Amino acid sequence: MKNIITTLYIIIIFIISCKAQQPITKISSNTVKAAAQTYNLKKSGDKYVEIKNKANKLTNVYQIAPNLPSDVKISYNIKFDKGLIDQICADAISYDILKKMPLGINDRLSIYLKVNEGGFPIEMEFIVRNTSLITASNLQQIEQEIKESNFKITFLNGIERYFKGANYFTINIPVTYSEMLKTKKGN
């Protein structure tokens, strides 16, 4: 009996591991597990897949947005190390997979970072086109590396004063597969 339970356990772990290595766009279920993370998948029509870490707590939390004047846009008043994000993504995806990825202008990994008022990432969500070969394991590694890195948003022109009381704000960082491939070749 103990051998049967052990065998079943090994089979389940093997199945979960194989699914985590399968491209997210090829998974028909609404969830996929990679290591200790579970991701919810939402297919938007037949073009995109939205991927959210099930552990994200801010997904269902009302956003208290920064109190910005109407003429101030966050995207024009922040800076960050895009090269670091490119490097993290390139490190997470093998060269062989990147060579097989479509390299058009809309072929990218969109990383939606939820950032605290100090400029540090709290949570992230991803969007990929249905032609992507990115796996849940790749995303888990990207998410972990970004959180463990020294990545930080720096505010420009004194706009940080508008962030007092905000629980988070979201920025989109698109990383094309061609940028990842270029970064990978540069190493």
N, C-alpha and C positions, 0 to 999 in steps of 0.2 A: 504494500500500500504506500509506503514511504517513497519507494522508487517511482511509482506512478505520479504522485504529487510533485516530486522533484522534476520529473520529465515534463509534466504539464507546465510547470513554472518556467522551465527553460524554453519551451515552445512559445509561451506567451511573450517572454522577454525577446525572443528572436523575431517574432511577428512585429512587435512594437518597434524594435530596432530597424527592421527592414522598412517599415512605413515611414520612419523618420528620415530615411535616406532616399525616399521616393520624392520626386519633385512635387511641391505643394499643389501645383496646378493640375496634377494627375490624380489627386486624392479625391474620392467621391464623398467621403464623410464630412461632417461639419467640424471635426476636431482632429488634431494630430498631436502626438506626444514626442518630445525630443528631450532626452535625459530626464531631468526633474521638472521640465516645463510642459504645459499643455497649451496649445494654441487653438483658438476658435477661428474657423475659416468661414468667410462669407463671400460667395461668388456674386459679383455685380455684373449681371448679364453674362455674356460669353467673352468679355474682354479682360476683366480684372478680378483679382482675388484679394480681399482684405484679410489681414492676419493680425489677431490680437492675442496677446498673452492672457490666458485665463486668470492669472494672478493679478493682473492690473486692477487696481482699486479705483482709479480715477475715471474709468470708463462710464460709470454710472453716477459720478459725483458732479453736481452742478458746478460749472466753472465760474468762479468769481474772477472775471477778466480784469486786466490792468485798466485803469481809468485814464486812457489816453485821449488827448485832444483829437478832434476829427482829422486834423492835418498831419498827425504823426502816425507813421506806419512802422510796426515793429521790424519788419524785414529790412527796412532801409536804415535802421538805427541799432543794428547788432552786428557783431562779427564773431566768427568762430573758425576753427582750424578745419576747413573742408578736406585738406590733405590727410588729416588724421582719420576722418571718417572713410575716405577712399581707401586708405591703407588697411583699416580694420575690415572693411568689406572684402577687399582683395585677399587678405589673409584667410578669411573664412571660407572662401570658395576656391576650389582647385583650378589650376591653369587649364586643365583638360575640359572642365565644365564651362569655364569662361569662354574658351575658344568656340564652344558649341552654341553659345547664347546669341540671340539676335542682337545686332549692334546698331539699330536705328535710333533716332532721337528720342522716341517714346519708350524704348526698351531700357528699363531702369528699375531699380529698387527705390521706392519712395519710403523714407523713414520719417514718421511723424513723431517727433520728440515732445513729450510733455515735460516742461522745464519749470523749476521753481524760481522764485524771485531772485535767488542768488545766481541763477544762470546754469545750474546743474541739472542734468537729465534725471527725471524721476521714473518715467515709464515711456514705452514706445510702442507704436503700431506700425505695420508695414502694408504696402500695397505693391503687387507685382502684376504684370500682364500675364495672360494665360499662356504665353509662349515661354515663360521663364522656367529655368531648370533648378531654381533655388529650392533647397530642402528645409525642413523644419530644423534640422541640426545646424544648417548654415545660419539661420535666423537666430537660433538660441545662442550660437557663438558670437554673432554680431552684437546682439543685445547685451550679453555678458561683458564683452570687451569694451563697448562704449561706456557702460556703467562703471567699469573698473579702471578706465583710462583717466587721463587728466583733462578730458573734454569739458569745455565750459563755454557758455555764451557770454560774451562781453558786451555790455551796453555802451552805446555811443550817445553823445550829445545830451547827457544827463537824463535820459529817459527812465533810468532806474527809479527815480522819484515817483513815477506813476504806478509802480508795481507794489507798493505797500498795500497789504490787505488782499492781494491776488493770491489764490491758492496754486495756480499754475497758468502757463500759457503754452500754446502749441506752435511749433515751427516745423516746416516740411523741408527735409534735406533729400533731394533726389540725387541718386548716384547711378550713373549710367554704367552698363556693363563694359562699354568701351573705356570708360575712365578706370574701372577696376582692372581691366586687362592691361592698360597702359601703366598703371601703378605696379602691377605684378611683373611686367617686363622690365620696369625700372629697377627692380631689386636684384 
